[in-house]
Amino acid sequence: MAGHQYVERVVDLIDPGANQVFGQSIEDARRSLFACTPDEVGRISGSFALVANEGKTVRMARSLDRPMRYFLAKQQAGPLLIVASRIDTIHEWLCKQGLGSQFHPSYTRMVPAHHVVEIQLVGCPDPDPVYTRFFTPEMGNLPADLDAIGARYIGALADEIAQWVDAVPAQEPIGVCFSGGIDSGSVFLTAYHVMLERGMHPGRLKAFVLDLGDGPDVQQARSFLDSLGLGLFLEPIEADRGALDVQETIRIVEDYKPLDIESATMAVALCRGIRERYPEWSFLLDGDGGDENLKDYPIEQNPELTIRSVINNPMLYQEGWGVGKIKHSLTYSGGLSRSYARTYAPAHHFGFQGFSPYTRPSIIAIAEAIPFVQLTDYSVDKLYELKGEIVARGIAAVTGMKMPVYPKRRFQHGAIPEEELRRSLPFQEAEYRRQFLSLYQ
């Protein structure tokens, strides 16, 4: 297996070329895992999934925007740790080594985002992993000034996009997965602004919107860009609703949560359409993570949540209830740390290099510092209004453009009217779970 690293009893199946670390080499980043201070790991900038070992001690860490899994196999010579981005990669490797009988998908473990996971390969019984958090933003310490908050939030977005754009080879086109919503809209406008500032030709940029026939996103996307005189950048990607294949989506994302499967099914259709039209296209931007940062999910649809739990629990939507909590899944992690596969896996499957700037720690830190209690007084309606206010003010401050703000709508509900979606993707979680497990029976 060319490119795979065999280090003592650790098998690293993650493509080293998939890491994009800024300001230091990959080897320096791996050495940071053994610096013994969370701050050292927290200074790794970019998108990464890293594993390093010294003797029997193995440490792993990843950024929020990519999965990283591991599996501990048993051999007479001692434990064997396999690390990969995907469950099926681990399974295939074990089968080739004659160890497939030890495998079950639920035995794999996800490295939770923003933590170093340390494992001691000392034999049977295996000790529990040790989790050390390397990203701990302060909560609510910004002044309650929406203009200032917006400028800082979108300023950080511009910085992250600039760093990424500078690393994209000159003349390579850049696509934005676009709906005209707050997140994809702000990413597109900020990317456009950054490229102009850097003297890059804006003709490299396109806004790709999924068109399944009568979904509301196409018109919203067109209205958004036309209002700013940027309609020429819009490119609808037509797809056949009848070709939507949930079983294919489940194989690609390796999960079964209905909302994520619905969203990922649309991402598969969009990525496939772009790939068929542009066989050589590589680079895609999207707005994933924006809802999580500004806590813009319908609380009333989740009986486990209250506005107090949403506002007072750090990074609840990014990490779920958190490592060490009863509801934290060892197999999948929680929050966006789990569900980011809906974005990463379809793009990776079709050969794209994706980038979700809203998942970067520098932007999350500003979002966490927003004084949500002061700004909302625990009002759900005020919380829902806050995101549009912050982002629109920030876009105006950073780019000088007046961004349209439309009501929130999930990706899948913008691609297909919600009642049509229920007919096209009628299954429930138990059925999706059954389909996923059947891949390994």
N, C-alpha and C positions, 0 to 999 in steps of 0.2 A: 504494500500500500504506500505508494510514493507520497511523501509529504507528511505522513503520520509519524508521530514521535513515540518511541518506546523508551521509557525512563524507568528503570528498575521494575516495579510492579504497577506502573501507571501507564495506561494506553490512552494517548490524547488523539482523538479522531476529529478534532475541530480544525477546519482549514485555517492555517495561520494567516493566509492572505485575506481572510474575511475581517480580521481586526483592522480598525482604523484609529490609530492612536496618534495624537498630535503632540509635538514637542519633546518626544523621547522615543527610543527604539522599543520594539516589543520585548526584547530581552531586558531592557531597563525596567519596563513595566512589570515583567515577571519578578524581577528582583525586589520590586516594591512590595510584593506580596509577603516577603520575609523581612521587611523592615521593622515589623512589630509595632507600628503605630498606624492607627486608622487614617490619620492625616496624610501619610505617605501614599496610601492606596487612593484616597480621595483626590489626590492631585493628578491621577491618571486622567487625561483629557481625551475624550472621543468615545468610540463604540468598541467594546472589547468583551471577550470571554477568555479568561486566562487561567491556566493551571500551572503550578510550579511545585516542585518537591525537593526536600532535603532529607535524604535517608528515608525514614518511615513517615515523615510528616508531609502531608499534601495540603496545599492551599489553593482555593479556587475563588474567583470573583468575576462578576459580569456587570455590564451596564444594563439599564432598564430596557433598552431597545433590542434585546436579542435573548433567545433562550440558551440555557446551558444545563445539561443534564449529566448525571453520573450514575453508575451501577457498580455495586461491589460483588464480584464473583469469587467463588471459593475454588482453590486448587490445593493439592497436597503440599505444594511448596509454600503456600500462604495465600493471603487475600490478593485479589487483582482488581484494581480500580480502572473502569473504563469511563472516559469522559467524551461527550459528543454534544452536538446541537440538537439532535433528534432522537426520539425513542427508537425508530426503525433502524437507525444506524447502529445503535448499541445491539439490537436484536440480531441484525445480520452478522455483525462481527462475532458475537457469541456463537451463533450457529456454525460459522466457518471454523471456529476453534473447538467444536464439539462440546460447547457449554450451553447450548440452547435450552436444555432441560431446566436450567436454573432460572430462566427468564420468565418474568411476567411484567407487563407494562407498569403495574402499580408498584413494582419493586424499584423502578427508576426514581431518582430524586432530582428535583430542580434546585439549582443554586438560586436562592432568593436575591433579587436585585439589592444593591447597596450594602451587601454583607460579604465579608471574607468567610468562607467555610473551610474549616480545618479538620482534617481527618487523620487519625493515626492508624497506619496499616500494621497492626500488631498481632493479627490472628483472631482466633475465636475464643470468646465472643468479642465482636467488634464494639469499640466504644462509640457513643453518640458523637456526631459532629459538634464542633464548637463554632458558634456564630459570633462574629465581631462586626458591628456596624461601622461603616466608613463614611457614611453621609448622614449628618444629623443637623438639618437646617433649623434655625430658630423660628418659633411661631409668633406671628402677630406683632412684630416689633417695628413695622413701618408706620409712619403717621397716616391718619385716615384722610388722605388727600388723593382723590381718584386721578387727577391729572399727573401727579408725581408718580403714583403707582403705575399708571399706564405707560408713562415714558420709560420707567425702569424696566418694566416687563417686556415691552416691545424692543427696547434698546438691547436687552439681553438676547432676544430672539434674533435681532439683526447681527449681533456679534457671532452667534453660533452659526447662522447661515453663511456669514462672510468667511468664517474659518473653513466651513465645508466646501463652499464654492471655490475658494482658493485652491483646494486640493483636487478639484475636478479638472481633468485635462482640458487645456484650451481647445475651443471649438466643439467640445462635446455638448450635445443638447441636454437640457434639463427639463424634466416634466414635473408638474405638480398635480397630484391626485386631488381633484377640485370639485366642490359642490356649490360654492358661493356662500357656505356657512362661515361662521366666525373664525374657526380654526384654519381651514384650508384657505379662506379668503385672506386672512392676515399673513399666512405663510407666503402666498403668492405675491401679495403687494410688497412684503418685506424683501423677498428674493428679487423682485423687479427693481426695487429701490437700491438694494445692495449691488446688483449687477451694473446699474447705471453709474453708481458712485465709483465703481472700480473700472469704468471704461469698457466693460464687457458688452458685447452686442446683445441687445434684448431679444433679437430674433432667435437666440438659442433656447428661449423659454416657451413652454406651452402649458396650458391648463386643460388637463384631460378630465372630462366629465363622463360618467357612465350613462348610456342611453339605452334603456330596455323598452322603450316605446312610449310610455306615458307617465314616467316617474316625474315628480315635481322638481328634481334637482337640475334638470337641463334648463328649464326656463329660469330658475333662480340663478344659476351660474351665468346665464346670458345677461340677465338684468343687472347682476352685480358688476360684471365687467363693462357692459355698455354704459352704465352710469358714470364710469370713470374714463370713458373713451378708450378702453383697452379690449374691446370685443374681438379684435383680430387675433388675440392670443388663445381664444377658446377653441377647443377641438373635441367635439362629442365622439365618444367611442361606442358605436352601436354593437349591441349583443343580443342574442336570441334568448328570450326568457325561457323557452322550452329546453334550452341546453343547460340550464342551471342544474348542477349535480351535487346534492348534499353529500353523497358517499365520497365523491372526489374531494370535496372540501374537508371532510373528516380525516381522510388519509393525509391531506396536505398539512393541516394544522394540528393533528394529533390530539384533539380535544373534543368535547361534546356539549359545552355550555350553549344553550340555544341562541342567545343574543350574539355571542361571538361567532357561532357557526353561520348565522344569517349574515353578519357583517363580512365575514371571510368569504362567503359565497359570492358576494358582490365584488370583493377585492379580486377574487380569482377571475371573474368575468372581465373586470377592467384590465387586469394585468395581461390576460390572454389576448384581449383585443388590441392593446398597445403593442404587444410582442408580434402579433400577426401583421400589424400595419407597419411596424418599424423593427425589423429583425435585429438591427444593431444597437438599438437604444439601451442605455445602461442605467442612467441616473434618474431617480424619482424622489421628490419631496412630498411630504404629507403633513397633516395637522394632528396626527394621533398624539394623545397626551394633553391636548388643550382642555378637554372637558374635565379630565382628572385634576389638572392644576387648579382650575377655578371652580371646582366642585359643582359642575353643571350637569347633574343627573337627576332624574325625577325621583325624589326621595319617597314619594307616596307609593311608588311601584315596588319598593323593597321593604317588606315588613320588618326586616332586621334593623332598619336605620331610622334615626330621628335627625332633625337638623342639629341637635346638640352633639350627637355622635359624629356627624359629618364634619362639623366645624372644629370640634375639640380633639379629635384623634389625628395625630400627625400623619400625613401622607396616606390617609385611609384609602383613597381611590387608587393610588399608585401601588400600594403594598398589601391591601386588604387589612385584616385585623393584626397582621404582623407575626414575625417569627416567634415561636414559643407560645402562641395562643392556640386554644383548642381548635378554632376554625381554620387555622392555617394548614393548607395542604402541603405535605412533604413532597408529594408527587408533582404538584403543579405550581406551588407558591400561591400568591393571592393578588387581587386587584390587577392593575395593568402589568405587574410583574408576571402574572399568568397570561392575561388576555392579549398581550402584545403579539402573541403568535398569530392572531387574526390579521395582522399587518405584515409582520416579518416573513411568515412562511409562504404566503402567496407570491410576494415580491421575489423572494429567494428562489422559489420553485420555477419561476419564469425567467430567471437570470438577471434580475435587476439588483442594483445597489441602492437600497432605500435609505432615507434619512428622515427621522421625525424629530425636528429640533426641540419641540415642546417636552421631549423626554429628558433633555439634558439637565444635569444637576444645577447649573447656574440659573436656569429659568425656574425650575421647581423651587429653588431656595427663595426666590423673590415671591413666588406664589404662596409659599408657606408663611412668609413674613407679612402677608396682607392681614390687617386687623379685621377679620371677618365678623367677629363679635360686635365691634363698634359700628361697622358699616351696615350690618343687617339687624342688629338687636334680636337675633334668632328668628327673623321673619323669613319664611321660605320664599315668598314672592320677591323680597328684596335680594335674596341670594341669587335667584334665577336672573334677575335684572343686572346683576353686578358684572358678569362676564362681558356682556356687550359694551357696557360703559367703559370698563377698564381697557379692553382691547381697542375699541374705536378711538378713545382718547390717545392711547399709545401710538396707534398708526398715524393719527394726525400729527402728533409731536415729532415722530421719527421720520415720517415720509412726506408729510404735508398733504396727504390725501384724506378725503372724507370717505371712510369705509361704510358701505351699507351694512346694516345689521338686521338679519332675519331671525325669526323664532327658531329655537333649536329643533333639529330633526336628525334622527339617527341615519347613518349611511344607507342602511337597507331600506328605510322608509322613504328616502329620497330617490332611490333607484327604482322602486316599485311602490305604488300606493299600498298602505298598510294592509287593507283588506285583501288586495291581490297577493301580497306576500304570504298571508296566511294560507292561501290556496296553493301557492307554489311550493312553500316550505312548511308543510303541515305538522311535522313531527315534534315530539316533546323530548325533554332531556333524557328520559329513560330509554327511548328508542335510539337517540343519538349515541348514548353510552353503549348500548348493545351493538350498534354498528361498529363503533370503535374497537371494542373488545373482540369482535369477530375477526378483526384483521390478524389476531394472534392465536386463533383457535385452529 
